[in-house]
Amino acid sequence: MNEQRVLEELLGLLEGAGVQVRSEPLGGGGGGLCHLKGESIFFVDTQSSSADNAVRCAEAVAKTMDTEAIYITPAVRQFIEKHGGA
C-alpha cells in the first residue's frame, strides 16, 4: 500500500473520531494535530510529501484513539505501529 493510500485511510480514522481535517500550504515541513477552542484539528501540509503527512497523521491517530479497539487494515496498523509511537 502506498503512502497516499495510507494517508487517506489515516485521515478517515481521524475524521471518524471527530477530528476536523484541513489542508493548507504550510511550507513543506508543517502540519499535524492541534487543539483550538476545544476542537481537535489535523492540518495536512499540501507542500509536504504524502509520506511526511502520513507519518504525522499516524502520530495523531496513535494519540487520539485506542487503535486496539477499532478495525484498521493490517498495512495501516503496521504503519501506525512503526511511525505513530503506538
PDB file of N, CA, C and O in Angstrom:
ATOM      1  N   MET A   1       0.851  -1.170   0.000  1.00  0.00           N
ATOM      2  CA  MET A   1       0.000   0.000   0.000  1.00  0.00           C
ATOM      3  C   MET A   1       0.903   1.241   0.000  1.00  0.00           C
ATOM      4  O   MET A   1       1.815   1.348   0.820  1.00  0.00           O
ATOM      5  N   ASN A   2       0.647   2.166  -0.913  1.00  0.00           N
ATOM      6  CA  ASN A   2       1.498   3.352  -0.999  1.00  0.00           C
ATOM      7  C   ASN A   2       1.119   4.383   0.064  1.00  0.00           C
ATOM      8  O   ASN A   2       0.064   4.286   0.691  1.00  0.00           O
ATOM      9  N   GLU A   3       1.990   5.364   0.255  1.00  0.00           N
ATOM     10  CA  GLU A   3       1.805   6.347   1.318  1.00  0.00           C
ATOM     11  C   GLU A   3       0.526   7.165   1.140  1.00  0.00           C
ATOM     12  O   GLU A   3      -0.122   7.517   2.126  1.00  0.00           O
ATOM     13  N   GLN A   4       0.159   7.469  -0.097  1.00  0.00           N
ATOM     14  CA  GLN A   4      -1.066   8.251  -0.332  1.00  0.00           C
ATOM     15  C   GLN A   4      -2.290   7.480   0.148  1.00  0.00           C
ATOM     16  O   GLN A   4      -3.180   8.056   0.773  1.00  0.00           O
ATOM     17  N   ARG A   5      -2.338   6.204  -0.134  1.00  0.00           N
ATOM     18  CA  ARG A   5      -3.467   5.377   0.300  1.00  0.00           C
ATOM     19  C   ARG A   5      -3.479   5.240   1.834  1.00  0.00           C
ATOM     20  O   ARG A   5      -4.540   5.294   2.457  1.00  0.00           O
ATOM     21  N   VAL A   6      -2.308   5.065   2.428  1.00  0.00           N
ATOM     22  CA  VAL A   6      -2.198   5.007   3.887  1.00  0.00           C
ATOM     23  C   VAL A   6      -2.693   6.322   4.483  1.00  0.00           C
ATOM     24  O   VAL A   6      -3.467   6.320   5.440  1.00  0.00           O
ATOM     25  N   LEU A   7      -2.249   7.439   3.924  1.00  0.00           N
ATOM     26  CA  LEU A   7      -2.662   8.752   4.411  1.00  0.00           C
ATOM     27  C   LEU A   7      -4.178   8.905   4.339  1.00  0.00           C
ATOM     28  O   LEU A   7      -4.792   9.392   5.288  1.00  0.00           O
ATOM     29  N   GLU A   8      -4.784   8.498   3.236  1.00  0.00           N
ATOM     30  CA  GLU A   8      -6.236   8.619   3.091  1.00  0.00           C
ATOM     31  C   GLU A   8      -6.965   7.817   4.162  1.00  0.00           C
ATOM     32  O   GLU A   8      -7.947   8.293   4.733  1.00  0.00           O
ATOM     33  N   GLU A   9      -6.495   6.613   4.436  1.00  0.00           N
ATOM     34  CA  GLU A   9      -7.141   5.797   5.456  1.00  0.00           C
ATOM     35  C   GLU A   9      -6.937   6.400   6.853  1.00  0.00           C
ATOM     36  O   GLU A   9      -7.866   6.414   7.661  1.00  0.00           O
ATOM     37  N   LEU A  10      -5.740   6.892   7.137  1.00  0.00           N
ATOM     38  CA  LEU A  10      -5.474   7.524   8.426  1.00  0.00           C
ATOM     39  C   LEU A  10      -6.339   8.767   8.620  1.00  0.00           C
ATOM     40  O   LEU A  10      -6.869   8.988   9.709  1.00  0.00           O
ATOM     41  N   LEU A  11      -6.484   9.571   7.585  1.00  0.00           N
ATOM     42  CA  LEU A  11      -7.330  10.759   7.672  1.00  0.00           C
ATOM     43  C   LEU A  11      -8.784  10.370   7.934  1.00  0.00           C
ATOM     44  O   LEU A  11      -9.488  11.046   8.684  1.00  0.00           O
ATOM     45  N   GLY A  12      -9.226   9.282   7.314  1.00  0.00           N
ATOM     46  CA  GLY A  12     -10.576   8.783   7.561  1.00  0.00           C
ATOM     47  C   GLY A  12     -10.769   8.363   9.006  1.00  0.00           C
ATOM     48  O   GLY A  12     -11.832   8.589   9.584  1.00  0.00           O
ATOM     49  N   LEU A  13      -9.754   7.756   9.590  1.00  0.00           N
ATOM     50  CA  LEU A  13      -9.818   7.377  11.003  1.00  0.00           C
ATOM     51  C   LEU A  13      -9.956   8.614  11.888  1.00  0.00           C
ATOM     52  O   LEU A  13     -10.767   8.638  12.814  1.00  0.00           O
ATOM     53  N   LEU A  14      -9.160   9.633  11.596  1.00  0.00           N
ATOM     54  CA  LEU A  14      -9.232  10.862  12.382  1.00  0.00           C
ATOM     55  C   LEU A  14     -10.606  11.515  12.261  1.00  0.00           C
ATOM     56  O   LEU A  14     -11.194  11.935  13.258  1.00  0.00           O
ATOM     57  N   GLU A  15     -11.109  11.595  11.038  1.00  0.00           N
ATOM     58  CA  GLU A  15     -12.430  12.199  10.838  1.00  0.00           C
ATOM     59  C   GLU A  15     -13.502  11.403  11.574  1.00  0.00           C
ATOM     60  O   GLU A  15     -14.423  11.980  12.152  1.00  0.00           O
ATOM     61  N   GLY A  16     -13.382  10.086  11.550  1.00  0.00           N
ATOM     62  CA  GLY A  16     -14.334   9.241  12.258  1.00  0.00           C
ATOM     63  C   GLY A  16     -14.298   9.452  13.766  1.00  0.00           C
ATOM     64  O   GLY A  16     -15.280   9.193  14.462  1.00  0.00           O
ATOM     65  N   ALA A  17     -13.161   9.921  14.263  1.00  0.00           N
ATOM     66  CA  ALA A  17     -13.009  10.198  15.696  1.00  0.00           C
ATOM     67  C   ALA A  17     -13.387  11.634  16.039  1.00  0.00           C
ATOM     68  O   ALA A  17     -13.211  12.069  17.177  1.00  0.00           O
ATOM     69  N   GLY A  18     -13.909  12.372  15.055  1.00  0.00           N
ATOM     70  CA  GLY A  18     -14.342  13.739  15.314  1.00  0.00           C
ATOM     71  C   GLY A  18     -13.282  14.799  15.144  1.00  0.00           C
ATOM     72  O   GLY A  18     -13.490  15.947  15.536  1.00  0.00           O
ATOM     73  N   VAL A  19     -12.150  14.441  14.569  1.00  0.00           N
ATOM     74  CA  VAL A  19     -11.082  15.416  14.326  1.00  0.00           C
ATOM     75  C   VAL A  19     -11.352  16.094  12.988  1.00  0.00           C
ATOM     76  O   VAL A  19     -11.573  15.425  11.978  1.00  0.00           O
ATOM     77  N   GLN A  20     -11.333  17.406  12.986  1.00  0.00           N
ATOM     78  CA  GLN A  20     -11.503  18.162  11.749  1.00  0.00           C
ATOM     79  C   GLN A  20     -10.200  18.085  10.955  1.00  0.00           C
ATOM     80  O   GLN A  20      -9.125  18.267  11.526  1.00  0.00           O
ATOM     81  N   VAL A  21     -10.275  17.819   9.657  1.00  0.00           N
ATOM     82  CA  VAL A  21      -9.088  17.741   8.804  1.00  0.00           C
ATOM     83  C   VAL A  21      -9.105  18.928   7.849  1.00  0.00           C
ATOM     84  O   VAL A  21     -10.086  19.176   7.148  1.00  0.00           O
ATOM     85  N   ARG A  22      -7.981  19.658   7.842  1.00  0.00           N
ATOM     86  CA  ARG A  22      -7.845  20.808   6.948  1.00  0.00           C
ATOM     87  C   ARG A  22      -6.558  20.678   6.152  1.00  0.00           C
ATOM     88  O   ARG A  22      -5.524  20.284   6.692  1.00  0.00           O
ATOM     89  N   SER A  23      -6.622  21.004   4.882  1.00  0.00           N
ATOM     90  CA  SER A  23      -5.447  21.011   4.010  1.00  0.00           C
ATOM     91  C   SER A  23      -5.029  22.455   3.772  1.00  0.00           C
ATOM     92  O   SER A  23      -5.817  23.280   3.311  1.00  0.00           O
ATOM     93  N   GLU A  24      -3.777  22.740   4.096  1.00  0.00           N
ATOM     94  CA  GLU A  24      -3.246  24.107   3.977  1.00  0.00           C
ATOM     95  C   GLU A  24      -1.798  24.049   3.501  1.00  0.00           C
ATOM     96  O   GLU A  24      -1.080  23.110   3.845  1.00  0.00           O
ATOM     97  N   PRO A  25      -1.350  25.040   2.712  1.00  0.00           N
ATOM     98  CA  PRO A  25       0.073  25.131   2.376  1.00  0.00           C
ATOM     99  C   PRO A  25       0.837  25.675   3.584  1.00  0.00           C
ATOM    100  O   PRO A  25       0.656  26.830   3.967  1.00  0.00           O
ATOM    101  N   LEU A  26       1.688  24.841   4.181  1.00  0.00           N
ATOM    102  CA  LEU A  26       2.390  25.224   5.410  1.00  0.00           C
ATOM    103  C   LEU A  26       3.907  25.202   5.261  1.00  0.00           C
ATOM    104  O   LEU A  26       4.625  25.137   6.260  1.00  0.00           O
ATOM    105  N   GLY A  27       4.398  25.253   4.040  1.00  0.00           N
ATOM    106  CA  GLY A  27       5.829  25.383   3.825  1.00  0.00           C
ATOM    107  C   GLY A  27       6.595  24.089   3.637  1.00  0.00           C
ATOM    108  O   GLY A  27       7.813  24.116   3.463  1.00  0.00           O
ATOM    109  N   GLY A  28       5.920  22.976   3.668  1.00  0.00           N
ATOM    110  CA  GLY A  28       6.604  21.716   3.411  1.00  0.00           C
ATOM    111  C   GLY A  28       7.167  21.029   4.632  1.00  0.00           C
ATOM    112  O   GLY A  28       7.765  19.962   4.497  1.00  0.00           O
ATOM    113  N   GLY A  29       7.008  21.576   5.794  1.00  0.00           N
ATOM    114  CA  GLY A  29       7.513  20.918   6.990  1.00  0.00           C
ATOM    115  C   GLY A  29       6.540  21.019   8.139  1.00  0.00           C
ATOM    116  O   GLY A  29       6.866  20.679   9.276  1.00  0.00           O
ATOM    117  N   GLY A  30       5.338  21.489   7.838  1.00  0.00           N
ATOM    118  CA  GLY A  30       4.363  21.717   8.893  1.00  0.00           C
ATOM    119  C   GLY A  30       3.309  20.633   8.938  1.00  0.00           C
ATOM    120  O   GLY A  30       3.509  19.514   8.466  1.00  0.00           O
ATOM    121  N   GLY A  31       2.213  20.991   9.504  1.00  0.00           N
ATOM    122  CA  GLY A  31       1.110  20.054   9.632  1.00  0.00           C
ATOM    123  C   GLY A  31       1.142  19.329  10.947  1.00  0.00           C
ATOM    124  O   GLY A  31       2.122  19.393  11.689  1.00  0.00           O
ATOM    125  N   GLY A  32       0.058  18.636  11.229  1.00  0.00           N
ATOM    126  CA  GLY A  32      -0.041  17.864  12.450  1.00  0.00           C
ATOM    127  C   GLY A  32      -1.298  18.191  13.213  1.00  0.00           C
ATOM    128  O   GLY A  32      -2.150  18.950  12.750  1.00  0.00           O
ATOM    129  N   LEU A  33      -1.401  17.610  14.383  1.00  0.00           N
ATOM    130  CA  LEU A  33      -2.577  17.738  15.225  1.00  0.00           C
ATOM    131  C   LEU A  33      -2.444  18.929  16.156  1.00  0.00           C
ATOM    132  O   LEU A  33      -1.382  19.155  16.736  1.00  0.00           O
ATOM    133  N   CYS A  34      -3.517  19.688  16.300  1.00  0.00           N
ATOM    134  CA  CYS A  34      -3.547  20.767  17.278  1.00  0.00           C
ATOM    135  C   CYS A  34      -4.949  20.857  17.853  1.00  0.00           C
ATOM    136  O   CYS A  34      -5.896  20.276  17.324  1.00  0.00           O
ATOM    137  N   HIS A  35      -5.060  21.587  18.930  1.00  0.00           N
ATOM    138  CA  HIS A  35      -6.339  21.777  19.608  1.00  0.00           C
ATOM    139  C   HIS A  35      -6.598  23.272  19.693  1.00  0.00           C
ATOM    140  O   HIS A  35      -5.804  24.018  20.266  1.00  0.00           O
ATOM    141  N   LEU A  36      -7.716  23.705  19.119  1.00  0.00           N
ATOM    142  CA  LEU A  36      -8.090  25.115  19.109  1.00  0.00           C
ATOM    143  C   LEU A  36      -9.520  25.256  19.604  1.00  0.00           C
ATOM    144  O   LEU A  36     -10.431  24.632  19.060  1.00  0.00           O
ATOM    145  N   LYS A  37      -9.720  26.062  20.621  1.00  0.00           N
ATOM    146  CA  LYS A  37     -11.054  26.363  21.144  1.00  0.00           C
ATOM    147  C   LYS A  37     -11.864  25.088  21.384  1.00  0.00           C
ATOM    148  O   LYS A  37     -13.046  25.017  21.049  1.00  0.00           O
ATOM    149  N   GLY A  38     -11.219  24.102  21.960  1.00  0.00           N
ATOM    150  CA  GLY A  38     -11.912  22.867  22.308  1.00  0.00           C
ATOM    151  C   GLY A  38     -12.100  21.875  21.173  1.00  0.00           C
ATOM    152  O   GLY A  38     -12.713  20.826  21.367  1.00  0.00           O
ATOM    153  N   GLU A  39     -11.586  22.186  19.998  1.00  0.00           N
ATOM    154  CA  GLU A  39     -11.698  21.288  18.848  1.00  0.00           C
ATOM    155  C   GLU A  39     -10.336  20.734  18.481  1.00  0.00           C
ATOM    156  O   GLU A  39      -9.319  21.419  18.591  1.00  0.00           O
ATOM    157  N   SER A  40     -10.330  19.488  18.047  1.00  0.00           N
ATOM    158  CA  SER A  40      -9.107  18.880  17.528  1.00  0.00           C
ATOM    159  C   SER A  40      -9.094  19.068  16.019  1.00  0.00           C
ATOM    160  O   SER A  40     -10.074  18.775  15.335  1.00  0.00           O
ATOM    161  N   ILE A  41      -7.967  19.562  15.510  1.00  0.00           N
ATOM    162  CA  ILE A  41      -7.817  19.812  14.080  1.00  0.00           C
ATOM    163  C   ILE A  41      -6.503  19.192  13.635  1.00  0.00           C
ATOM    164  O   ILE A  41      -5.470  19.362  14.283  1.00  0.00           O
ATOM    165  N   PHE A  42      -6.554  18.468  12.516  1.00  0.00           N
ATOM    166  CA  PHE A  42      -5.338  17.940  11.922  1.00  0.00           C
ATOM    167  C   PHE A  42      -5.087  18.711  10.636  1.00  0.00           C
ATOM    168  O   PHE A  42      -5.931  18.738   9.740  1.00  0.00           O
ATOM    169  N   PHE A  43      -3.923  19.336  10.555  1.00  0.00           N
ATOM    170  CA  PHE A  43      -3.545  20.090   9.368  1.00  0.00           C
ATOM    171  C   PHE A  43      -2.681  19.225   8.462  1.00  0.00           C
ATOM    172  O   PHE A  43      -1.656  18.692   8.886  1.00  0.00           O
ATOM    173  N   VAL A  44      -3.106  19.092   7.215  1.00  0.00           N
ATOM    174  CA  VAL A  44      -2.332  18.408   6.190  1.00  0.00           C
ATOM    175  C   VAL A  44      -1.576  19.489   5.428  1.00  0.00           C
ATOM    176  O   VAL A  44      -2.188  20.391   4.857  1.00  0.00           O
ATOM    177  N   ASP A  45      -0.252  19.401   5.419  1.00  0.00           N
ATOM    178  CA  ASP A  45       0.575  20.375   4.702  1.00  0.00           C
ATOM    179  C   ASP A  45       0.592  19.993   3.226  1.00  0.00           C
ATOM    180  O   ASP A  45       1.190  18.986   2.846  1.00  0.00           O
ATOM    181  N   THR A  46      -0.064  20.797   2.401  1.00  0.00           N
ATOM    182  CA  THR A  46      -0.147  20.480   0.969  1.00  0.00           C
ATOM    183  C   THR A  46       1.204  20.620   0.268  1.00  0.00           C
ATOM    184  O   THR A  46       1.348  20.209  -0.884  1.00  0.00           O
ATOM    185  N   GLN A  47       2.184  21.192   0.947  1.00  0.00           N
ATOM    186  CA  GLN A  47       3.511  21.333   0.360  1.00  0.00           C
ATOM    187  C   GLN A  47       4.467  20.243   0.836  1.00  0.00           C
ATOM    188  O   GLN A  47       5.637  20.237   0.453  1.00  0.00           O
ATOM    189  N   SER A  48       3.982  19.323   1.667  1.00  0.00           N
ATOM    190  CA  SER A  48       4.779  18.174   2.115  1.00  0.00           C
ATOM    191  C   SER A  48       4.420  16.953   1.289  1.00  0.00           C
ATOM    192  O   SER A  48       3.378  16.915   0.635  1.00  0.00           O
ATOM    193  N   SER A  49       5.283  15.967   1.325  1.00  0.00           N
ATOM    194  CA  SER A  49       5.015  14.722   0.611  1.00  0.00           C
ATOM    195  C   SER A  49       3.939  13.924   1.334  1.00  0.00           C
ATOM    196  O   SER A  49       3.677  14.143   2.517  1.00  0.00           O
ATOM    197  N   SER A  50       3.328  13.008   0.619  1.00  0.00           N
ATOM    198  CA  SER A  50       2.337  12.114   1.221  1.00  0.00           C
ATOM    199  C   SER A  50       2.963  11.307   2.350  1.00  0.00           C
ATOM    200  O   SER A  50       2.321  11.058   3.370  1.00  0.00           O
ATOM    201  N   ALA A  51       4.210  10.902   2.168  1.00  0.00           N
ATOM    202  CA  ALA A  51       4.894  10.110   3.189  1.00  0.00           C
ATOM    203  C   ALA A  51       5.050  10.905   4.486  1.00  0.00           C
ATOM    204  O   ALA A  51       4.791  10.374   5.566  1.00  0.00           O
ATOM    205  N   ASP A  52       5.467  12.163   4.396  1.00  0.00           N
ATOM    206  CA  ASP A  52       5.621  13.001   5.592  1.00  0.00           C
ATOM    207  C   ASP A  52       4.274  13.233   6.274  1.00  0.00           C
ATOM    208  O   ASP A  52       4.168  13.150   7.497  1.00  0.00           O
ATOM    209  N   ASN A  53       3.251  13.522   5.479  1.00  0.00           N
ATOM    210  CA  ASN A  53       1.924  13.738   6.049  1.00  0.00           C
ATOM    211  C   ASN A  53       1.386  12.465   6.674  1.00  0.00           C
ATOM    212  O   ASN A  53       0.711  12.524   7.701  1.00  0.00           O
ATOM    213  N   ALA A  54       1.669  11.318   6.079  1.00  0.00           N
ATOM    214  CA  ALA A  54       1.196  10.046   6.633  1.00  0.00           C
ATOM    215  C   ALA A  54       1.839   9.777   7.990  1.00  0.00           C
ATOM    216  O   ALA A  54       1.171   9.287   8.901  1.00  0.00           O
ATOM    217  N   VAL A  55       3.116  10.087   8.139  1.00  0.00           N
ATOM    218  CA  VAL A  55       3.792   9.897   9.423  1.00  0.00           C
ATOM    219  C   VAL A  55       3.166  10.798  10.483  1.00  0.00           C
ATOM    220  O   VAL A  55       2.894  10.338  11.592  1.00  0.00           O
ATOM    221  N   ARG A  56       2.932  12.063  10.170  1.00  0.00           N
ATOM    222  CA  ARG A  56       2.305  12.980  11.127  1.00  0.00           C
ATOM    223  C   ARG A  56       0.897  12.511  11.480  1.00  0.00           C
ATOM    224  O   ARG A  56       0.460  12.621  12.625  1.00  0.00           O
ATOM    225  N   CYS A  57       0.202  11.992  10.485  1.00  0.00           N
ATOM    226  CA  CYS A  57      -1.157  11.508  10.710  1.00  0.00           C
ATOM    227  C   CYS A  57      -1.145  10.252  11.585  1.00  0.00           C
ATOM    228  O   CYS A  57      -2.008  10.102  12.450  1.00  0.00           O
ATOM    229  N   ALA A  58      -0.195   9.363  11.379  1.00  0.00           N
ATOM    230  CA  ALA A  58      -0.079   8.156  12.208  1.00  0.00           C
ATOM    231  C   ALA A  58       0.168   8.541  13.665  1.00  0.00           C
ATOM    232  O   ALA A  58      -0.378   7.916  14.574  1.00  0.00           O
ATOM    233  N   GLU A  59       0.983   9.557  13.886  1.00  0.00           N
ATOM    234  CA  GLU A  59       1.234  10.049  15.241  1.00  0.00           C
ATOM    235  C   GLU A  59      -0.056  10.572  15.865  1.00  0.00           C
ATOM    236  O   GLU A  59      -0.336  10.315  17.036  1.00  0.00           O
ATOM    237  N   ALA A  60      -0.841  11.309  15.073  1.00  0.00           N
ATOM    238  CA  ALA A  60      -2.103  11.857  15.576  1.00  0.00           C
ATOM    239  C   ALA A  60      -3.104  10.749  15.898  1.00  0.00           C
ATOM    240  O   ALA A  60      -3.792  10.813  16.916  1.00  0.00           O
ATOM    241  N   VAL A  61      -3.186   9.742  15.041  1.00  0.00           N
ATOM    242  CA  VAL A  61      -4.096   8.624  15.293  1.00  0.00           C
ATOM    243  C   VAL A  61      -3.700   7.918  16.585  1.00  0.00           C
ATOM    244  O   VAL A  61      -4.558   7.597  17.407  1.00  0.00           O
ATOM    245  N   ALA A  62      -2.409   7.678  16.765  1.00  0.00           N
ATOM    246  CA  ALA A  62      -1.931   6.986  17.964  1.00  0.00           C
ATOM    247  C   ALA A  62      -2.239   7.790  19.230  1.00  0.00           C
ATOM    248  O   ALA A  62      -2.474   7.202  20.285  1.00  0.00           O
ATOM    249  N   LYS A  63      -2.243   9.122  19.142  1.00  0.00           N
ATOM    250  CA  LYS A  63      -2.501   9.972  20.296  1.00  0.00           C
ATOM    251  C   LYS A  63      -3.987  10.125  20.607  1.00  0.00           C
ATOM    252  O   LYS A  63      -4.361  10.302  21.766  1.00  0.00           O
ATOM    253  N   THR A  64      -4.837  10.059  19.582  1.00  0.00           N
ATOM    254  CA  THR A  64      -6.236  10.428  19.774  1.00  0.00           C
ATOM    255  C   THR A  64      -7.196   9.262  19.928  1.00  0.00           C
ATOM    256  O   THR A  64      -8.338   9.464  20.339  1.00  0.00           O
ATOM    257  N   MET A  65      -6.767   8.049  19.609  1.00  0.00           N
ATOM    258  CA  MET A  65      -7.722   6.944  19.694  1.00  0.00           C
ATOM    259  C   MET A  65      -7.063   5.657  20.141  1.00  0.00           C
ATOM    260  O   MET A  65      -5.851   5.478  20.024  1.00  0.00           O
ATOM    261  N   ASP A  66      -7.885   4.777  20.649  1.00  0.00           N
ATOM    262  CA  ASP A  66      -7.438   3.450  21.049  1.00  0.00           C
ATOM    263  C   ASP A  66      -7.450   2.573  19.803  1.00  0.00           C
ATOM    264  O   ASP A  66      -8.494   2.049  19.415  1.00  0.00           O
ATOM    265  N   THR A  67      -6.305   2.418  19.189  1.00  0.00           N
ATOM    266  CA  THR A  67      -6.234   1.692  17.926  1.00  0.00           C
ATOM    267  C   THR A  67      -6.523   0.204  18.079  1.00  0.00           C
ATOM    268  O   THR A  67      -6.802  -0.479  17.095  1.00  0.00           O
ATOM    269  N   GLU A  68      -6.458  -0.296  19.300  1.00  0.00           N
ATOM    270  CA  GLU A  68      -6.763  -1.706  19.527  1.00  0.00           C
ATOM    271  C   GLU A  68      -8.269  -1.958  19.535  1.00  0.00           C
ATOM    272  O   GLU A  68      -8.708  -3.094  19.361  1.00  0.00           O
ATOM    273  N   ALA A  69      -9.052  -0.915  19.733  1.00  0.00           N
ATOM    274  CA  ALA A  69     -10.496  -1.067  19.867  1.00  0.00           C
ATOM    275  C   ALA A  69     -11.248  -0.927  18.548  1.00  0.00           C
ATOM    276  O   ALA A  69     -12.460  -1.141  18.508  1.00  0.00           O
ATOM    277  N   ILE A  70     -10.549  -0.571  17.462  1.00  0.00           N
ATOM    278  CA  ILE A  70     -11.221  -0.374  16.174  1.00  0.00           C
ATOM    279  C   ILE A  70     -10.527  -1.182  15.089  1.00  0.00           C
ATOM    280  O   ILE A  70      -9.357  -1.546  15.210  1.00  0.00           O
ATOM    281  N   TYR A  71     -11.280  -1.456  14.020  1.00  0.00           N
ATOM    282  CA  TYR A  71     -10.680  -2.177  12.898  1.00  0.00           C
ATOM    283  C   TYR A  71      -9.854  -1.200  12.070  1.00  0.00           C
ATOM    284  O   TYR A  71     -10.319  -0.128  11.685  1.00  0.00           O
ATOM    285  N   ILE A  72      -8.625  -1.601  11.812  1.00  0.00           N
ATOM    286  CA  ILE A  72      -7.712  -0.870  10.926  1.00  0.00           C
ATOM    287  C   ILE A  72      -7.077  -1.921  10.032  1.00  0.00           C
ATOM    288  O   ILE A  72      -6.657  -2.974  10.512  1.00  0.00           O
ATOM    289  N   THR A  73      -7.005  -1.645   8.736  1.00  0.00           N
ATOM    290  CA  THR A  73      -6.409  -2.621   7.834  1.00  0.00           C
ATOM    291  C   THR A  73      -4.985  -2.946   8.291  1.00  0.00           C
ATOM    292  O   THR A  73      -4.296  -2.086   8.840  1.00  0.00           O
ATOM    293  N   PRO A  74      -4.548  -4.178   8.068  1.00  0.00           N
ATOM    294  CA  PRO A  74      -3.226  -4.585   8.563  1.00  0.00           C
ATOM    295  C   PRO A  74      -2.074  -3.680   8.109  1.00  0.00           C
ATOM    296  O   PRO A  74      -1.181  -3.385   8.904  1.00  0.00           O
ATOM    297  N   ALA A  75      -2.079  -3.238   6.859  1.00  0.00           N
ATOM    298  CA  ALA A  75      -0.983  -2.389   6.371  1.00  0.00           C
ATOM    299  C   ALA A  75      -0.954  -1.049   7.111  1.00  0.00           C
ATOM    300  O   ALA A  75       0.117  -0.543   7.443  1.00  0.00           O
ATOM    301  N   VAL A  76      -2.120  -0.487   7.365  1.00  0.00           N
ATOM    302  CA  VAL A  76      -2.185   0.803   8.057  1.00  0.00           C
ATOM    303  C   VAL A  76      -1.852   0.618   9.533  1.00  0.00           C
ATOM    304  O   VAL A  76      -1.172   1.458  10.121  1.00  0.00           O
ATOM    305  N   ARG A  77      -2.318  -0.460  10.133  1.00  0.00           N
ATOM    306  CA  ARG A  77      -1.978  -0.742  11.531  1.00  0.00           C
ATOM    307  C   ARG A  77      -0.456  -0.857  11.692  1.00  0.00           C
ATOM    308  O   ARG A  77       0.121  -0.323  12.640  1.00  0.00           O
ATOM    309  N   GLN A  78       0.171  -1.552  10.765  1.00  0.00           N
ATOM    310  CA  GLN A  78       1.629  -1.708  10.809  1.00  0.00           C
ATOM    311  C   GLN A  78       2.316  -0.341  10.663  1.00  0.00           C
ATOM    312  O   GLN A  78       3.312  -0.072  11.334  1.00  0.00           O
ATOM    313  N   PHE A  79       1.788   0.512   9.795  1.00  0.00           N
ATOM    314  CA  PHE A  79       2.337   1.844   9.592  1.00  0.00           C
ATOM    315  C   PHE A  79       2.227   2.660  10.885  1.00  0.00           C
ATOM    316  O   PHE A  79       3.169   3.356  11.265  1.00  0.00           O
ATOM    317  N   ILE A  80       1.076   2.572  11.557  1.00  0.00           N
ATOM    318  CA  ILE A  80       0.891   3.287  12.829  1.00  0.00           C
ATOM    319  C   ILE A  80       1.874   2.774  13.873  1.00  0.00           C
ATOM    320  O   ILE A  80       2.481   3.564  14.596  1.00  0.00           O
ATOM    321  N   GLU A  81       2.031   1.475  13.956  1.00  0.00           N
ATOM    322  CA  GLU A  81       2.946   0.915  14.936  1.00  0.00           C
ATOM    323  C   GLU A  81       4.397   1.333  14.679  1.00  0.00           C
ATOM    324  O   GLU A  81       5.173   1.532  15.613  1.00  0.00           O
ATOM    325  N   LYS A  82       4.742   1.462  13.407  1.00  0.00           N
ATOM    326  CA  LYS A  82       6.117   1.842  13.051  1.00  0.00           C
ATOM    327  C   LYS A  82       6.367   3.342  13.244  1.00  0.00           C
ATOM    328  O   LYS A  82       7.438   3.739  13.702  1.00  0.00           O
ATOM    329  N   HIS A  83       5.379   4.175  12.896  1.00  0.00           N
ATOM    330  CA  HIS A  83       5.600   5.615  12.860  1.00  0.00           C
ATOM    331  C   HIS A  83       4.826   6.412  13.902  1.00  0.00           C
ATOM    332  O   HIS A  83       5.128   7.583  14.131  1.00  0.00           O
ATOM    333  N   GLY A  84       3.840   5.801  14.531  1.00  0.00           N
ATOM    334  CA  GLY A  84       2.977   6.557  15.422  1.00  0.00           C
ATOM    335  C   GLY A  84       3.345   6.510  16.879  1.00  0.00           C
ATOM    336  O   GLY A  84       2.702   7.156  17.706  1.00  0.00           O
ATOM    337  N   GLY A  85       4.359   5.764  17.203  1.00  0.00           N
ATOM    338  CA  GLY A  85       4.740   5.667  18.598  1.00  0.00           C
ATOM    339  C   GLY A  85       3.799   4.821  19.419  1.00  0.00           C
ATOM    340  O   GLY A  85       3.830   4.855  20.649  1.00  0.00           O
ATOM    341  N   ALA A  86       2.951   4.050  18.729  1.00  0.00           N
ATOM    342  CA  ALA A  86       1.972   3.205  19.450  1.00  0.00           C
ATOM    343  C   ALA A  86       2.613   1.939  19.950  1.00  0.00           C
ATOM    344  O   ALA A  86       1.946   1.114  20.574  1.00  0.00           O
TER     345      ALA A  86
END
